[in-house]
Amino acid sequence: MVNDKNHSKVKCLLMGIDGVTYQALLWEISLTGALIKMGAGVKHGLNVGEMCGLALCASPKRSSAKHTGRIVELDPSGSVGITFHHQEHQHKKKKYTT
């Protein structure tokens, strides 16, 4: 269980695959993912395995930090765990002939 006193809460927006945006609090963030708190009993259409978006402010127009991720955890207390989607670039090897 997360101890509320040891975490700063930053307003964020969680965007579902259906286009619905949910106001939430950013609980933890790292290079690989984030833990979001939506509040117990908040009705949503989110499902584990779906893609989502995360904007690090209370207004998507003001946010310069937007991330794409996949929902990996949902629990009844309102916690949403996401892992960030990092596109890996594949470099094609070219054969050079002389």
Secondary structure, 3 states (H helix, E strand, C coil): CCCHHHCCCEEEEEECCCCCEEEEEEEEECCCEEEEECCCCCCCCCCCCCEEEEECCCCCCCCCCEEEEEEEEECCCCEEEEEECCCCCCCCCCCCCC
